[in-house]
Amino acid sequence: MSLPMKRSFSSEGGASKRDWKLRLSLRSRSGHSVEALRGRRCASLRSAATPLRADDSGRSTPSAPHRTSSSPADTPVPKKSNWEVIEHFSSNRTKKSPTSVETEGGAVSSSPALPLCPAGKPDVDAQPLLCEDTRNEQGGGAGGTNDDGEEDEDDCWHQCIESCPPPLRAVCETHRFENLHVEMLYQRYFLRMNQTNMTHLLGLLLLVAVGLISVQIKTLLLAHNYLNGLLPPNNFLLDSESYRLPSFSTMSYYELSDLNSTKFKRAYYEKERVAHIINTITLGIVSLVYTCLLACLSRPAINEIYLLTISYVVLVTFLLIEFAFAGTSVLRSLDLSCGTCALFTYVTYATLPVRLHEATVGGLALAAVNIGAQIIMNKATDVQIFCSLVTLVACNVAGIMTHHPRELAQRRAFLETRDCVEARLVTQRENQQQERLLLSVLPRHVAMEMKADIANQPRQEQFHKIYIQRYENVSILFADICGFTSLSDQCTAEELVRLLNELFARFDRLAAEHHCLRIKLLGDCYYCVSGLPEARDDHAKCCVEMGLDMIDAIALVREVMAVNVNMRVGIHTGRVHCVVLGLRKWQFDVWSNDVTLANYMESGGVAGRVHITKETLRCLGEDYKVEPGYGGLRNVYLKDHNIETYLIVPDDTSRVDKKPQNSFSLNGNVSKEMRVMGHGSQHGKHSSKIGVDTNNENKKPEDEVNEYLMKAIDARSIDRLRAEHCQPFTLTFRDNKLERKYTAERDRMLRVYFICSLVVYFAVAIVQLLVFDINAAVIATIIVSGIVIFSFTYLVLSINFERVSPRVKRLAMSVHNNRTLAQLLSFIAVGAVVLQIKIIMGIYMISPRTTPTSDDGTAYCPHDINEHYLQLTLMVMFLCAVHQILITMIKTLVLFVISVTYIAVTVQKHLYYQEHFSNYQHKCDVDWNQHWTNVVVALGALVALMLHSQQTESTYRLDFIWKLQATDEKEDMEHLEAYNRKLLANILPEHVAQHFLCSDKNIDELYHEQCESVCVMFASIPNFSEFYVELEGNNEGVECLRLLNEIIADFDEILAEDQFKYIEKIKSTGATYMAASGLTVATRDLRGYRHVTAMADYALRLREQLQYVNEHSFNSFRIRIGDARSV
């Protein structure tokens, strides 16, 4: 399938700008030769014929340039996701974002609007997909400017389009996306396909040219042999008397055979030999050109301009062949140029990657050469001229109606695919925001497990699921701000919160640098763990470095604020249970006796020093100098458990050398104090934790979509996709589900196909009525075929008619919605025209008719029907190609039957005439030339249309796969978004999550809000620490935590009751449960204070629920509840 390309958007070389006035122009009028015929005469048509423009269904969207699709022979890309293509590109490969390609396509501004634009006058009433193209593209959001040269070139075409009726204008308008970046991507999308398809076309044209050369050479030899059988050359002189001989251009075969004069015959064959020599030389030059073009196409780096230039050269070769054939014909028979003219006309529309108006100019130029030769050179009768004109008009209409629906359907498919990609990337960007917010609370491995559980169906179990995992050999760090009270005395509440937020944000970045996982914040207490989820041998060292950096950070706060604040850090090494408790407001926490010891190490530590246990020192080795810590003197727990402690002796010199270079080195102009307070570079924060590329977040959504699509287009391999998904010849999908989905797709261009059927039917009927003897059988055949065509066309078009019976409307809807039924109607419509031609030809073959005779009564063989039989055959073959809804197998079968029956009939007639008609030997060279030229044209049309059918359906199916993959991944991303939102709802209050997600907020920015009349409750189980023990019998404390999870889950389930809708769970820390009511306007009742009474009722329900747990677990847990209002 060919694709119109009007400028180079490829990144492979080429000048920045091109002068489009210098493009090859095909606007010159040309003629076209057509078969002459012998039969009834009609009114004179020798005046210059005006080329007809084909009318289309018009009501649908405007026509766009047609394209041939194919796949390049690229090296297959390793199979990953068809959309995760970024991995296909190495860092050293040249990448061009849509912005970087602007210099090749013109300066453009990004625009989110992506409608298709016709290049003619826009229809203001039908605005859904179309808008003005060339003239208005310089305006606002269209996204581009056109060169003045191109506008001048298109002016004539635009004026012609605007003068056409609306249906015809809808077909002839040129499609283009309003956004020039999108148009560039579309062109690039089909570049490799067009390159491969053009290679196939040139190979076929080369074979056709070689076949025609063989026919010409054979004919030349026959003419030479016949000349040798006449008078010797020295006995025949072309003197002035020869100029008084009858003109050969006005003689038919019969008149030539009637000439008894050897002089006449020899003069004719001399001219015929010269004509064959000229044709042979022309075809040889054309073959050489095709060979050179094939060599050029073998280059891997080819851009759109390069391919467009090759298309123009091919079109010029078509005109050259037509000029040669039409200008050198000696007799009135122009059938050999009519066949090639019809074939070249349809190939121009169907396979050359040019825009529709360029293809139309080429098709009309070919027709003008043919018709002009017949009129100017006086080589045809009026009937012959009219039949040739009808045939070429039908070929142009068929070409336009092949070009139009495929171009429009492919552009729509591309646009739908791009929309899916855009929606997917938008959702992906939202998911990245959600994940950053989510992973600021939960570690990645825990969040992924939770999302997997949400995606699966919930299972009914006796106990609620608990997320718990044990880790050995980790180091736990607790740090607390000493002098926090004095600091708070010098700040307002908002300033204090901001200061803590900036300080803890700095601690988070330090934790990421030192491979520590922040667990949570408890007021002014910060604690983290190193060695999970990935085990590390240097976990103790990471914690010590983390503690020393925290002390440095708080020292800078002390200098800036002039307040006596410091950090007290305690570290212990052991094992932990990582756990998430409850059903709501999940928070990641660690449990174990070693965690408890680390906490007491902090409280028994010294301000400004790192306090470690003997187990931690054992893991550090000789890396640090230590001194006795004497923690038992400051903490009873350490004394009672006889814990030996140490203090790290800071060595500033060695630590400066060992300190890793972090991202803050990029901000040399930012003071150290400001960087510590969180105002420095934010580069790289959280990137190691969640894998989000912050550079992508700075791109415009439009640029991101275009760049993503460009990479996907460059990375995909058409051959690999076709081999993976499609059968080799039938092109049906290997996956039956895919095939069913594809067959369920409706064809929006069905109306165009049947309108073309109507046009071709009229053309065939006109030629048959003018050429064949009219009798009842002929009339009946034409009428029956017409009834079928008219009925189906009316049925298909009636979907847009208002005054139609409901039954017909329903039937029309079923035809449009059922692809199989539509294919059946298309097959019957094509078959009706095929049978019309074959039946009337059969009637002609078996019917008695009078043949011309010579003076001695010998019969001559007729030739007129042979000439027009090729015209009729080509028209119906092109009609079959127009019905793109037909699958390749059916098209190939129909085309094969049509061409084989044509060749069989013509060969049989050729042999029959050779045997039964006495004048055959006098014109065997002419008849041989015409017969085998027609056979070559018929075979060339068969192969061309079979390739066209394969390419069209292949592209449709691959577009369908790409769109389906984009849709599936978009749906997957939407499911992921739903999981993330559900997780966020279980971590943050909804209004807080929306604060970060619905605006361009950085998750490191402080969120704070002052709420009036809020009721806060703390509920704790003070004796749970006595219950928690780590023994082999309870799986080292896991069963104790499972019971605590059940208690908290029961508390969470109570909140789901409607009477407690005012209450929001804040968090659970250890065995302490915190909740608040009245946090939002919707949950705050300032008149009846129902949010306060609801909190009181909830506290009572918690006590009842814990009592129920005690009865069934044989425990004696106590609950202590505190409630306060007006915070």
N, C-alpha and C positions, 0 to 999 in steps of 0.2 A: 504494500500500500504506500503510495507515494505521499509525500508531505510537502506542502508549499513552503518554500523558504524564501524570504525576501531580504533578509540581511543576516550577516554572520553573528551569531551569539556564542559561537564556540570559543573555548579558551585555547584552542590549539592555533596559536599564531594568527597572522593576518594583521593588516593595518588597523589602526584605531578607527579610522573612518574611511568610508568609501564614497566616491562620487557616483551616486546611483544614476546619474544621467548617462554614464558611460556603459550601462548595462546593455546587453544585446536586446535590440528592440524587435519585436515580432509583429509590429502593427501594420506592416506593408501588406497590401492585398495580394493574394495569390489565387491561382485557379487550381482546378483539380480535374483529372481526366476520368471519364466514366465510360463504361461499355456502351457501344452503340447497339441499336437493335433494329430489327426489321419487323414491321408490323403496321398496325393502323397508325395514321397520322392524327395529330391534334393541332390545335391552334399554334401558331408560330411562337417559339420562346427564344428566338435568337437575340433578343435584346439582352443587355447585361442583367444577369440574375442578381437579385439582392439576397445576400445570405440570411437565412432565417435563424432566429434565436429560439432555443427550445423553451417551452413553457413547462413550469414545474407545478407541483402541487401548491407551491407557494405559501400556503397557510402556515406551514411549519417554519422553523427557523431558517435563516438565510444560508445559502450554500457557502461552503468553504473549500479551499483547495484540497484536492484529493491527494492521497499519498499511498505509497506502496510500503508495506511493512515487512521487515525481514530482520534477521538477526545477524549480528556481526560474528565473525569467527574469532572472538576474543578468547583469551585464556580464561577458563571458568574460575569463578571466585570460589574459595572454599565455603562450603555451606554453613552459614550461621543463620541467624534470623534474616529474612529478606529485607527487614527494615533496619536492623542493627548493623548498618553498613559502615559506620565510622571506623570500625576496626580494619576495614579493607584498605585504609589509607595510612601509609607511613608518614612519619613526620617530615621526611625530606621531600615528599612529593608536592608538587606545586598545587596549591589549593586556591580556588577563587570563590569567594563569596559572591552573591549577587551584586554587591557593591563594587567588587573588584572587576567585574565584567562590564561595568557601565561604559568604560571607554570604548568597548567594541561595539556596543549597540547604541551608543548615544547617551548623553547625560540624562539620568532618569531619577525620579524620586519615588520612593516606595509608597505603595498605596494598597490598602486592604481590599479595595474593590476589585473583583475578578470576573466581571461578566465577559461574555464573548462580544466582540464588536464587529459589526458589518462595516465594510469600507464604503458603503453608500449612505444614503440618507436614512437616519434612524426612524423607526416607527415608534412614535411617542405613545401610542396606545398599547403596544406590545413590548414592554420594557424588560421582561424578566431576565433575559439572557443576553440581550443585544444592546449595544450602544455605539455611537458613532466612532469611527476608527481613525482614519488617516488625518482628517482635517482637524479634529478636535483633540488629538492626542497631546498637543502641546499645552492644553489647559490643565487645570488642577489635577486631581488624583489619578488620572489615567496612567501616569507613570512614564512618560517618555515624550520625546520630540522626534519628528521625522525630518529628514533632509528635504530641502526645497526641491531638489531634483526628483525625488520620488513623488512628491505631491504633483509636480508638473506632469510626470509620467502617468499618474493615475487620473488626472483631470478628465481626459477624454472618456475613460471608462466610467467614471462617476456620472458624467453627463448622460451617457447612454443608459446607465442603470436607472437614473432618476426619471428618464423619459419612458421607462417600461411600466407595464401594469404591475400592481402590487404582487400578484403571485409570481410573475417572472422575476421581479426585482428581488423577492425573497430567496430565490434560488441562486441568482447571479451575484449577490453581494458576497464579498470576501470576508471570511471570519478572521478575527484576531482577538486575542485577549487584551483587555484594556490596559492591564498592567504589563509593561514591557518586560519586566523580570519574569513574569509567568510565561509570556510568549517565548522568551529565550529558553526557559526550561522545557516548554513543549517542543520547540524545535530540536533541542538537544536530546529529548526523550526518544525521538524517532530518527536521529541522525544515523546511527549505526544500522538501523533497519533499512533506511533508504539507501545507504551505501551498498548493502548486500543485495537489495532488490534491484538497484540500478545495475549491479554486476550481472545478475541473472538476465535482466532485460537486454543488456548489450550482448551477452552471449547468444541469446535467442536471435536478436537482430543480425548478428554476424552470420549465424547459420542460415537465416532467411536470405541474406544478401548473397552468400555463397551458393545457395540453391538457385536463386535467380540468375546468378552468373553462369551456372552450369546449364540452365535452360537457354540462356542467350547464346552461349558458345555452341551448344548442340544445334540450335536453330540456324546459327551462322554457318555451320558446316553443311546443314541441309540445303540452305540457299546457295552455297558455293557449289555443291554437287549438282543442283538443278541448273545453275548457270552453265556448268560445263556440258550439260546435255543439250543446251540451246546452240545458237549460232556462235562460232568462235568470236572472240572479242575483236579481232582485226577485221571481221566482216560487218561489224556493227559500230556505227559512228553516231554519236549524239550531236548531230549538226543542228542548224536552225530549224530543220523540219521537226526535230523531236520536241521542240517547244510547242508545236501545234497539236501534239498528242493530247488526248483527254487527261484532265487532272486526276492524279491518283487519289487525291484527298477526297474526291467526290464519288469514288468508285467503291462498290461493294465487292465481296468475294465472287459473287455470281457474275457481275459485270466484267471482272478481271478474267474469269475463266472463259467468258464468251469471246474474248479477244483472240482472234486467230493469228494476229500479227506477232511474230516472235520478237519484233523490235519492242512492242509494248511490254511484253512479258520480261524481256531482258532488262529494259529500263526500270521496271518495277522492282525486280530482284536486286538490281544494283543499288537502288535507293534503300531497299529493305536491309541489305547487308550493311550499308553505312549506318542505318538506324541501330542495328544490333551491335555494331562496333561501339557507337556512342554510349549505348546503354551498358555495355560490358565495362567500358572504361569508367563510367559513372559509378557503377556498382563496385568496381574494384577500389576506387578512391574512397567510397563510403566504407567498404570493408576495412581498409587501412585505417580510416578514422576510428572505427569501432575498436579495432585492435589497440590503437594508442590509448583510447579512453579506458579500455579494460586495464591496461598497464598503469594508468594514472590512478584508477580506483583501488589498485592493490596496495597503495600506500596506507599505512595504519592511521597516520595523523591527517585527517581530512576534515574540513569544516563545511558549514552550510553553503557559503558562497562558492566554494570549489564544486560542490555537488550541483548547485544551481547552474553554474556555467556549463557543466557537462550536459545538463538537461537541455539548455539552449542549443548546444552544438548538435545534440541528437535531433532536436526539432528542425534545425537547419538541414540536416541530412535527409529528413523526410521530404522537405520542400524540394531539395535537389533531385531526389529520385522522381518526384512527381513531375517536375519540369522536364526531366530527361524522357520519361515515358510518354507524357502528353505531347511534347514537342516533336518527337521523332516518329510518332505513329503515321504510317503511310496511308492506310485505308481508314474507313470510317469506324472501325472497331476499336473502341477505347476500353474494352473490358479489362485488359490487364492492368491499366492504371487505376481503374475504378476499384478493383479489389484491394490493391495496395493503399489507395487513398482511404478507403473505409477502415482498413486495419490500422493505418498510421493515425487516423483521427481518433479512434477509440483508445489506442495505446497512449496517445498524448494526454487524454483525460485520466485514464485509469492508472497509469504507472509512472509517469514523469512527476518528480517532486516539485511542481510549480503551482502557483496560485491559480485559482479558478479562472480569473479574467485573462491570465496569460495563456492558459490551456485553451480558452475559448478563442482567443486571437489566433492561436496556432491551428485549431480545428477549422475555423472559418477561412484561414489562408489556404489550407490544403484543399478545401472545397472550392475556393475561388480559382485555384490553378486548374482544377479538373473541369469545372463548368466553363471557365473562360476559354480553355483550349477547345472545347466542343463548339462554342459559339463563334469565337474569333477565327479559328481555322476551318470552320464549316465542315466538321468531320462527323456530325451526328444529325439524326433526324430530330424533329420536335419531341417525339415520344421518348427517344433515347435521352435527350437533355432533361426532360421532365422527370423521368424515372431516376436518372442520376441525381438530380436535385433532391427528390424525395428521399432517396437512400442516404445521401450525405446529411440531410437535415435530421433524419432519424438517428444516424450515428452520432451526431453532435448532441442530440437530446439524450440519448442513452449515455454518452460520456458525461454530460453534466449531471445526470441523475445517478451516475456511479460516484462521481467526485463529491457531490453535495452530501448525501446521507452518511457516507463513510467518514468524511472530514468532520461533520458535525457530531456524529456519534463518538468519534475518537476524542474530540475536544471535550465533549461532555464527560466522557469516562476519565480523561486526564484531570478535569476540573473537580470531579467527584473524588478522585483519588487524592488530589491536593487538599481538598476540604477535609478529608478524613485525616490526612497527615497533620494539617493545621490544628484540627480539634485534638488529635492525639498529643501534639507537642504542647498545646495549651494545658491539657489535663496533666501532662508530664511535669510541666512547670509548677502547677498547683501541687502535684504530688511531692515534688522536691521541697516546696515550702512546708508541706505537711510533715514530711519525713524529717526535715531539719528541726521542726518544732517537736516532733515525736521523739527523735533521738537526743534531744536536749534533756529528756527525762528518763528514757529507757535506753539501755545498750542495744546495739543493732541485733545481736543474736537473740535477745529476748523479744524484741519487737517483731522480728521475722517469724518466730514461733507463734506468737499471738495472732499475727495476720493469717498464718496457715490454719490455725484453729478456727478463725472467723470464716475463712473460705470453705472449710469442711462443714458438713452437717453436724449440728450438736448431738452428742450422744448422751443418752440417759444413764447416769452413773449414781452410785450411792453417795459419793462425796463430790464436792466441787473440785474442779481441777486446780492444782497448785503448781505454779511455775517455780521449780526449785532445782538447783544443781550444785554439787559439791566440788570445790577446787582445793587442791593441796598446794602447799608451798607458795603462798602469796604473802605480800606485805601490806599491812593496813596502816594508814596514816590518819590521825586525827589532829586537827589544828583549831585553836580557839584564839580569839582576839582578846588580849589583855588590855584593860583600860577602856573597854567599849563604853562603859557608863560615862566616863569623862568626855569621851568623844561625842556621845549623844547629847550631852549637856550644851555643847557649843554649836549644834546644828538643829535646824528645824526637822520635823519628821520627814518631810519630802527630801531635804538635802541628805539626811542620814540614809534613807533608802537608796538614793542615787549613788551615794558614796559606796555603800555596800555592794550595789549592783556592779559598779565599775571595778571594784576590787575583786569580787568573785569572778567576774568575767576574765580578769587578768589571771586568776588562779586556774580557770578552765583552760586557758591557752597554755599555761605552764604544765598542766596535767597532760595535755595532748603532746607537748614536746617531750615530756619525760615518761610517756607510755603509761600513764596512770588513768584509771577510770574513776571519774567523779561519781560518788554514790548519791549524796544528797547534802543539802544545807539544813542545819538546825539552828536557826537564829543567826548568831555570829560564829557558829561552829561549822567547819568545812572538813569533810572526810572523804578519802579516796582509797583505791586499792590498785596495786600494780601486780601483774601476773595473771589477769583474767580479762577477757575470755581466752586469749592466747597466752600460754605459759611462757615465762621468760626466766632465764637464769640470773639476770641482773635486776630482779624485781626489788630487792632491798636497796640497791644503789639508786634505782630510779626514785624510790620514795625519799631517800635521804636528800638527793638533789632537789626534789620537789620541795621538801621542807626548808632547805637553805634558801631557795629562791623566794619562797613565801615570806621568809624573814626579811630578805632584801626588799621585797615589795612593800611590806608594812613599814619598813624603815623610811622609805621615800614618802609614804603617807604621813609619817611622824614629822618629817622635815617640812612638807608642804603645809600641813594643818597646824603645826606647832602644838601638837597634843601628844601626851605621853602614852602612846599605844605601842603594842608589840605583839608578836605571835608566840604562842606556846605550842610546840609540836611534839606529838608522841607517836612512835612507830613500833609495831610488833609484827613478827613473822609467824605464820601458822596456816591454818585452814579456815575456810569460810563456806557457808551455805548461801548461795545467791538465791533470793526468793522475791516473788511478787505476790502479795496477799490481797484477798478480797475480790469483789466483782466490779467495783467502781473506783475511779481515781487511783489507778495503779501507780505505785512507786517502787522503784527498784531498791532493794535493801540487802544487806548482808547480815548474817546471824552466825554466831559461834561464841564459844568461850574466849577464843583468841580475839574476836572483835571487842568483847567486853574488856579484855586486858588492854588492848590498844587505847580504848577510851580512858581507862584509868592511867595509862602512861601519859596521856596528854594532861589530865588534871593534876598529876603528880610531877609534871615537868617544870622547867625553868623558862621564864620569858626570854625570848630571843635565842633559844637553844633548841637543838633537836635531841629529843630524849628517846633512846632505843633500848630494847631488851637484849639479853644475851643471845637469843635465837637470831635476832636481826644482825647482831655483830658477827655471828658465825658465818652468815651469808655474805657479809661485806668483805671478809678477809682482811688484808692489810691496806685497803684502799684509803682508809680515813684514820686520822688520829682521834682517839677517844680518851675520856677521863671518867672516873666513877660518877654515877648520877645520883646515888643515894635517894632513890625515889621513895623508899619506905619511910623516910623522914617526913615526907610531904603528903603521903597518901596511905590511909589505913589498909585498903585492899592490897596494895603492893607489899605492905609490911606483913599482913596476915598470910599471904601466899608466898612470902619469902622470894620476891621477884628481884633478880639482880639487874640493875639498870646502868646505862652509860649515857654520857653526853658527847655529841660530836664536837670536835674542836675545829672550828672553821679555818680553812686555809684559803684565803682569798686569792693568792697568787696562782695556786694550782687550779682553782675553780674557774678563774678567768680563762686559762688555757683550755680547759676541758669543756667549757660551756658551749653548746652548739649554736651555730649562727642561725638565728630565727628570722622570721619575716620582718622584724622591726628594724633590721639593719638597712632596709630599703628606705626608711624614713629618717634620714640623718638630720633633717631640719626640725624634727619634733623632739622636744626636750624629753629627757628620761622620765621626769616626773609626770609629764602628760601621757607618755606611753604606758607607764605603770597604771595610771588612772583610767586606762582604756580608751584614750583618745588617739592612739597611734594607728599604724596600719592594721587593717583587719584582714590582710591578705592571708589566705590559707587557713583561716579559723574554721574548725570543724571539718575541713576537707578530708583529713585523714580518717575522720570518724564516720562520715556518711557518704563520702565519695561524690559530692556535688561539685560540679565545675562552676565556680562563681563567674567565670568569664562569660559563660553562655547566658547568665542572667542579665548581663549588661546589654545583650543584643536586643534589637527590636524583634517582636514576634514575627513580623513579615520577613525580615532578613533571616531569621532562624529557620523558618519554614523553607525558604528558597534554598538556603545552603544545605539543609538536610536533604531536600529533594535532589539537588544537583549531585551530592555524594551518592545517593541511592541510585540515580540514573547511571552514573559512571561505573558503579560497582556491579550492577546487575548484568547477568549474562543471558541473552535471549535464548541461545542454543541450550544452555543448561536448564533454564526454566521450561523450555519446550520438551526437552528430554525427560525431565523429572515429572511433568504433569500431563503430557499429551501422548497419545499413540502416534507412531511414526507417520502413517499415511492418512488415517481417518481423522486425526487431530482431536478425537474425543478424549475427554479426561480419563486418566487411569482410575481416579477416585470416583466411584459412582455418585457419591454425595455431591461432589463438585459438578458433575455432569447434570444432575437433577437441578441444582441451583442455577446453572447456566441456561438450561432449557426453560426454566421458569422466568427468565428475564424477558421482558417484552421488547419488541423492536419498534422504536419510535418512528422509524422511517418507512413503515409499511405502506403508507399512502403514496409515497414517492414511487415505490416499486410498481404499484398498479396503475398509476398515472402514466408511467413510462410504458407499461404494457399496452395501454390504450393508444398511445402515440405510435408505437411500433406496429400495432395491429392495423391502424389506418394506413401507415406507409406500405405495409405488405399488401393490403387489399388494393390500394391504388395501383401499385406496380402490377399485380396480377390481373386487374381489370383492363389495364392498358396493353398487356403483353399477350395474355392467353385468350383463346377463343372463348367467348362468353356463352355458357349453356346453363341448363338447370342445375347440373351437378356442381359447377363452379360457384354459382350464386348460392346454392344451399350450403355448401361448405363454408363460404365466407360468412353467411348469416349465422350459422350455428356457432362458429368460433366467436363472432361478434357478441352473440348473446352471452356466452360464457364470460368474455372479458368485461362487457358492460355490467353484468350482474355482480361479479366479484369486485369490480372497481366501485360501484355504487355502495355495496355492502361495507367495504373498507372505509370509504369516505363518509358514510352516513353517521359515523360517530360524532361528526362536527355539525350535522344538520339538526335544526331545531324541529322542523315539521316532519318527523319520521315516526312511524308507528312504534310503540314500545317493544313489540316483538323483534322488529328489525334492529332496534337500538340494542337490545340485549344480545342478539346474535353478533352484532358488530363488536360489542364489548368482549364477548367470548373469543372472537377472532383475535382481537388485539392483545388480550391477556393470556391466551393459550398459544404458545410458540409452535407447538406441533400442528395445531389446526391452521395457523397462519402459513406454515411451511407447506401444508397440503394444498391450500388455495394457491400459493405461488407456483407449486409444481403443476397444478392443473392449468393455470393461466399460461405458463410457458409451453406446456404440452399442447394446449389448444392452438397456439400459433404455429408450433412445429407441425402438427397434424394438418393444419390448413395448407401449409406449403407443400408437404409431402403428398397429400391427397390430390391437390390440384396438379402437381407435377406428374403424379401417376396417371391422372385422367388425361393429361396431355400426351403422355407416352403411349397410351393404349388406343387413343382416339385416332380415327383415320383423318388425314389432312393432305392437302395438295402441296407438293414440293416443286420448286422451280425446275425447269428442264431446259436443255440446250436445244440448238436448232435440229439436232438429230433425234430429239426425244429422250435423251438421257437425263435422269434425275440428278439434281444436285443436293448436297447435304445442307440442312438448315443449321444456323449458328446462333440465331437471336436468343433462343431460350437458354442456351449455355451461358450467355453473357449475364442474363438477369437472374439465373438460378444462383449464381455466386452472390449477387447482391442480397437476394432473399435469405440465403443461408447465413451470411454474415450478420444481417440484422437480427435474426432470431438467436444467434449465438451471443450477440451483445446483450439482448434482452435477458437471456439466462444469466449472464454475468451481473446484470443490474440487480437481480433478486438476491441480495446478499444475505437474506435470511435462510436461504437454502444451504444445507451443509455441503461440505466439499465432495463427499461421495456422490450425492445426487447430482450436483453440478457437473462433476467429471463424467458421470454416466450419460447425462443428457447431451453434453457437448461432444462426447465421443460418438454417440449415436448420430447426431446431426452431421458431423464432419465425415464419418465413415459412409453414411448413406449418400452424401453429396459426392464423395470421391468415387463410390461404386457406380452411381448413375452416370457420372461424366466419363469414367473409364469405359463403361459398357457402351455408351453412345459413341465414344471415340473409336472403339474397335468396330462397332456396327457400321459407322460411316466409312471407315477405311475399307470395309469389305463390300458394301453395297452401292456406294456412290462413285460414279465414274470420274468426277472432277477432283477427287481427293488428292490424287498424285500431283495435280497442278498447284496445290496450295498446302501441301503437307507441312511445309516449314512454318507457315503462319498458324495453321491449326495446332500443330505440335507445340508451338510457343505459347499460344493462348491456353491450351489445355493444361500443360504442366505448370505454367505460371499460376493459374488458378489453384492447382493442387498445392503448390508451395504456399500460396497465401492462405488456403484453408488449413493446412497443417500448422502454419505459423500462428494463425488465430487460435487453433485448438491448444497449442502448447502455451501461448501467452495467457489465455483465459484460465487454463488449469493452474499455471503459476500464480496468476492474480487471485484465483479462488483460494489457493493454499495460503497465500500471504495475507489476504483479507481475514479469513477465519482465524489464522494463527494470531494475528495482531488483536482481533477481538477477544480471543480466549486469554491471551497473556495480559491484556488490559484488565480483563475480568479478574484474573488471578491477583494482579497487583492491587486492584481496588479491594478485593475480598480480604487480602492480607492486611491492607491498611485499615479496613473496617474492623477486622478481628482484633488487631493490636490496639485500635482505639477502644474497643469494648473492654479488652483486658486492662487497659489503663484506667478506664472508668470503674471497673471492679476494684482495682487497686486503690483508687481514690475513695471508694465507698469503705474499704477496709481501713484506710488511714483515718477517715472521718470517724469511724466507729471507735477506733483506738483513741483518737484525740478526745472524743466525748468521754472516754473512761480515764482520761489523764488530767484534762483541764476543764474548767467550767466553759460552757458553750460560748458565752459572750466573750470570754478571754481568748479562746481559740479563734473566734471570728475577728477579733481585734488584729491578730497577726496575719490571718489568711486573706482577709478582704481588703487589705491595703498593702502598700509597698513598705511594710515594716521589716526591720531587721530583727531576728529573734534575740539578738544580743541587746537590743534596746530595752530600756526599762519600761515595764508596764506597771502603773500604779493608779489607783482610783480610790477616792474617798467616798465612803458610803455612810449614810446616816441611819440610825435606828436598826442596826444590824444586831442579831442575836447570835452569840458564839457559844459552842458547847465543846468541852473536852470530857471524854470518857476513857478511863484507863482501868486495866486489870492489874492492880499492884502486886498481887502474889503470883503472877505468871512466871516471873523470873525464878521463883522457887520450883515451879513445875518443870521448867526447861532444864534438862540434863542431857548430856551426850554419852550414851551407852550403846553397846553393840545391840542390845535388845530393842532399842527404839531407833535403830539405824542412825546412830550418832546424832540424835536430836531431830531427825526429819519428821518422825511421827508427832513430836510435840508441836512442831510448826504446822503440821497438817491440821491439828485440832484448832490452833489459833486461826488458821485460814477459814475453817468452818465457822468459827465464832464471828469473824469479821464479815464473811459472806452473808451470814444471817442478818447482821446489822445492815448490810447493803440492800438486801432484799426487802427489808422493812421500808426503806426509803422509796421503793418503787410504788408503794401504796399512794393513792390519790390524795389522801389527807395530809401527806408529808411532801407535797409538791413544792412547798415554799423552801424546803431545806436542801442545801447543796453540801455534799460531802467534800471536805477540803483535802484530807489525807489521813493516813494511818501510819504512825511511827512506832515500831515495836508493838507493844500491847496497848498503845494509846490511840484513840479514835477521835478525830476532830471534824466538826461540822458547823455550818453557819446557815442562817436564814435571812432573807431580805437583802440579798446581794444585788438584785436587779429591781427595776421598777415593777416588773411583772410579778415578782415574788415578795414584794414589800407592801404591807397593808398598814398605812399610817393612821387609819381610823379605828379599825377593830383590832389591830395588832394580832391578826391571825397567824402571822409568821412566828410570833413569840409563843403563842399558845401551842402551835404545832411543834415547836422545839421542846417545850415542856412535855407534851404527850410522847414525843419521840424518846426522850430520856427515860420515861417510865417504861416504854416498850422495850428499851434496851435492857433494863433491869429484869423484866419478865423473861426476855429471851435468854439471858445468861443463866437465870435460874433453871430454865428448861434444859439448857445444855448441861448444867451440873447434874440434874437428875438422870440424864441418859448417859453421861460419861463418867459418873461416879467421882466427880471432882467437887471442890469447894471454892471455885473462883469467886472473888469479890469484885464489885464494880464501884468505882469512885467517879462521880459526875460533877462537873462544874459548869454553871450556865451564867452568862453575863449578857446584858443588853446595852444599847446606845454606845456602840463602839465608834 
